[in-house]
């Protein structure tokens, strides 16, 4: 079956999360659907013309039509409204031109664009929520719960839930939280849980690359590592404090952080947390080389701020660590992650991020590192929960379900109004 689908992402396809959580899915869905993707790309990524051309060639070779608009950050709020306006105009043009039958919105800004498009030309609307964004802004201290922007976003959120033909959540905990919002869904609205998945053909277990270990100065050491973002929802300072705790208590350990964030600032923060310079290695890798760096690690680690909005969140890096056979140390209370790690014994889950919990975790960490079956269990859990092929099948079933009842869109089909 082939039909036109428009996928809208506010994350750029040139970003690591876009490569992992958008491009990987679309390439596997492309044989079954005529796909158009609209993304908003960061200026810093667009300056790398070689990467832009390479990605465009990859997508075209798969039959995917890629349209991008420039992402704007400033001034706050107004820049997002401008992006929304450009997104609506572009999406309407694409819907009419390609007779789009499904608009798949990844997140809240794309959902606003998609909602307006649905009301104008009537395609089926998938609200792929990715978490409770309005509440994340409050929980993160960016907005006040009494602010106009929060009230306006919650009003939009209500419309997203009540107008969506299907809703996708990242976690079972997030799906359970939807009724707490008090919204009335349309009869027959499909709710599916599809976590952030991992390409298990790219992220695989394997021996450590001795040459890379030598270059990074890690030879002869056990490695505890962090990958990707270390800020925003991640508890950067606490993560650095835990790295310092492990380094001080396990003489053979070094810390490896692979990130695109400012290395100089990260060094300064790490030194302030007490980490000896000689025990810390910072590196940067593109998405294609990330598995090689993760395989250097004996233990992965990340801590995320715990709050209501994080019930609907799932860290992409969890699946990537486990797929490479790397057990993890994480904190509890974020989506389904803690339950998965504890239930299947693929790492250590801290009840909180206090010094007492750090100390209590040490014996269990040692047990995990000594367990010869640990890596095998990690891979099995990655297959069970985070396999990209499973996620793609879920989206394929959802698309097929909606296409069966979706109207064809034409330039004359503008029956609904704003």
DRENVOLUM-355243 format. One record per residue (C-alpha): residue in one letter; x, y, z. Coordinates in steps of 0.25 Angstrom, whole numbers. Layout:
BEGIN
A|X|Y|Z
...
***
This chain:
BEGIN
X|0|0|0
X|5|14|-4
X|-1|27|1
X|4|41|4
X|8|44|18
X|14|57|23
X|23|56|35
X|26|69|42
X|38|70|52
X|42|82|60
X|55|75|62
X|65|76|51
X|68|64|43
X|83|68|43
X|83|67|58
X|86|54|65
X|72|52|71
X|67|55|57
X|76|45|51
X|72|34|61
X|57|37|64
X|52|42|50
X|62|38|39
X|63|24|43
X|48|22|44
X|45|28|31
X|55|21|23
X|49|8|27
X|35|13|25
X|38|18|11
X|36|5|3
X|21|5|7
X|18|20|7
X|20|33|-1
X|27|41|10
X|29|56|11
X|36|61|23
X|36|76|28
X|47|79|38
X|53|92|44
X|68|92|43
X|78|99|52
X|86|110|45
X|99|103|50
X|95|90|44
X|91|97|31
X|105|103|30
X|110|89|28
X|106|88|13
X|113|75|11
X|104|68|22
X|92|75|16
X|94|70|2
X|98|56|7
X|85|55|15
X|77|60|4
X|83|49|-5
X|80|38|5
X|65|42|6
X|63|44|-9
X|69|31|-12
X|59|25|-2
X|48|33|-9
X|46|42|2
X|43|57|-1
X|50|66|9
X|46|81|11
X|53|89|22
X|51|102|28
X|61|110|37
X|59|109|52
X|58|122|59
X|61|123|74
X|60|138|77
X|52|146|81
X|46|136|90
X|31|132|87
X|31|141|75
X|41|132|68
X|33|120|70
X|20|127|65
X|28|131|53
X|32|116|50
X|18|112|52
X|13|121|42
X|24|117|32
X|20|103|36
X|6|104|33
X|8|111|20
X|18|100|15
X|9|89|21
X|-3|94|14
X|4|95|0
X|10|81|2
X|-3|75|6
X|-10|80|-6
X|1|77|-16
X|3|63|-11
X|-11|60|-7
X|-7|56|7
X|-16|47|15
X|-8|47|28
X|-1|58|36
X|9|52|46
X|13|62|56
X|25|60|65
X|23|68|77
X|15|81|81
X|19|91|71
X|17|81|59
X|4|78|65
X|-1|92|65
X|3|93|50
X|-4|79|48
X|-17|83|55
X|-18|96|46
X|-16|88|34
X|-26|77|38
X|-36|88|40
X|-34|94|27
X|-32|82|17
X|-36|70|26
X|-24|59|26
X|-24|49|38
X|-15|55|49
X|-5|47|58
X|-1|54|71
X|12|48|74
X|13|55|87
X|28|52|92
X|24|56|106
X|16|66|113
X|23|79|107
X|15|90|114
X|17|84|128
X|31|81|124
X|33|96|122
X|27|99|136
X|35|87|143
X|47|92|136
X|46|106|142
X|44|113|128
X|29|117|130
X|20|120|141
X|8|112|143
X|0|125|144
X|6|131|131
X|-2|134|118
X|8|125|110
X|5|113|119
X|-10|115|118
X|-10|117|103
X|-1|104|101
X|-10|96|110
X|-22|101|102
X|-15|96|90
X|-11|83|96
X|-26|80|99
X|-29|83|84
X|-18|73|80
X|-23|62|89
X|-38|64|85
X|-35|66|70
X|-25|55|68
X|-29|42|60
X|-17|35|68
X|-8|38|79
X|6|32|81
X|12|32|95
X|27|29|98
X|24|21|111
X|13|13|118
X|14|23|129
X|11|34|120
X|-1|27|114
X|-7|25|128
X|-5|40|131
X|-14|44|119
X|-27|43|127
X|-22|51|138
X|-22|63|128
X|-37|63|128
X|-38|63|113
X|-49|56|105
X|-43|48|93
X|-51|46|80
X|-58|32|80
X|-49|22|74
X|-36|30|76
X|-24|20|76
X|-14|22|87
X|-1|14|84
X|12|13|93
X|24|14|84
X|37|17|91
X|49|24|86
X|55|12|78
X|69|8|74
X|75|3|61
X|80|-11|66
X|88|-13|53
X|96|-1|56
X|97|-1|71
X|102|-15|74
X|111|-21|85
X|126|-24|82
X|140|-23|87
X|146|-9|91
X|154|-3|79
X|168|-4|84
X|173|8|75
X|161|17|80
X|164|13|94
X|179|17|92
X|176|30|86
X|166|34|97
X|176|30|108
X|166|19|113
X|175|7|111
X|176|-2|124
X|164|5|130
X|149|2|133
X|140|13|127
X|128|19|132
X|122|28|121
X|111|38|118
X|107|41|103
X|99|53|97
X|92|64|105
X|97|67|119
X|88|79|121
X|73|83|121
X|66|72|127
X|79|64|130
X|84|67|144
X|98|71|139
X|104|75|153
X|99|62|160
X|104|54|148
X|118|60|149
X|117|57|164
X|114|43|162
X|125|41|152
X|134|47|163
X|129|38|173
X|132|26|164
X|146|30|161
X|149|32|175
X|144|19|180
X|149|10|168
X|163|13|165
X|163|6|151
X|151|15|146
X|152|27|136
X|140|35|132
X|137|37|117
X|127|48|112
X|123|48|97
X|115|61|95
X|114|72|85
X|113|82|97
X|123|92|100
X|135|84|105
X|143|95|112
X|130|98|120
X|129|84|123
X|143|82|127
X|141|94|137
X|129|88|143
X|135|75|144
X|147|80|151
X|138|88|160
X|131|75|164
X|144|69|168
X|148|60|156
X|163|60|154
X|166|65|140
X|174|52|137
X|162|43|140
X|153|50|130
X|152|49|115
X|143|58|106
X|140|54|92
X|131|57|81
X|125|48|70
X|115|48|59
X|103|39|60
X|110|28|51
X|122|26|60
X|114|27|73
X|113|12|75
X|128|11|74
X|129|20|86
X|118|14|94
X|125|0|93
X|137|6|100
X|129|7|112
X|127|-3|123
X|115|5|130
X|106|16|124
X|100|27|133
X|90|38|133
X|81|45|143
X|68|52|139
X|60|62|147
X|48|55|153
X|34|62|151
X|20|59|146
X|24|63|131
X|35|53|131
X|25|41|133
X|23|42|118
X|38|43|114
X|48|33|110
X|63|35|108
X|68|30|94
X|82|27|100
X|76|16|109
X|73|8|97
X|86|11|91
X|94|7|103
X|86|-6|105
X|87|-10|90
X|102|-9|91
X|102|-18|103
X|105|-7|113
X|98|-7|127
X|94|6|133
X|93|14|145
X|80|23|145
X|70|30|155
X|56|25|157
X|43|33|154
X|45|36|139
X|35|29|130
X|37|13|129
X|52|13|130
X|54|10|144
X|44|-2|144
X|51|-8|132
X|65|-7|137
X|61|-13|151
X|52|-23|145
X|62|-29|136
X|75|-26|144
X|82|-18|133
X|88|-7|143
X|85|0|156
X|74|9|159
X|76|20|169
X|63|24|177
X|69|38|178
X|82|45|175
X|87|47|189
X|101|44|194
X|95|33|202
X|89|26|190
X|102|28|183
X|109|20|194
X|98|10|194
X|99|7|179
X|114|4|180
X|113|-11|183
X|102|-13|173
X|110|-6|162
X|121|-15|165
X|112|-28|164
X|107|-23|151
X|121|-20|145
X|126|-34|150
X|113|-42|144
X|117|-49|131
X|103|-50|127
X|100|-35|129
X|104|-31|114
X|95|-42|109
X|83|-38|117
X|85|-23|112
X|84|-27|98
X|72|-36|100
X|65|-24|107
X|68|-15|96
X|62|-25|86
X|50|-26|95
X|47|-11|97
X|55|-3|88
X|56|-10|74
X|54|0|63
X|48|-11|54
X|37|-13|65
X|35|2|65
X|34|3|50
X|24|-8|50
X|15|-1|60
X|15|12|52
X|13|4|39
X|0|-2|46
X|-4|11|50
X|-3|18|37
X|-10|6|30
X|-21|7|40
X|-23|22|38
X|-21|22|22
X|-33|12|22
X|-42|23|26
X|-35|36|21
X|-41|45|11
X|-33|49|-1
X|-28|64|0
X|-30|73|-12
X|-28|87|-15
X|-44|89|-14
X|-44|81|0
X|-44|92|10
X|-58|89|17
X|-54|92|31
X|-50|105|36
X|-41|111|47
***
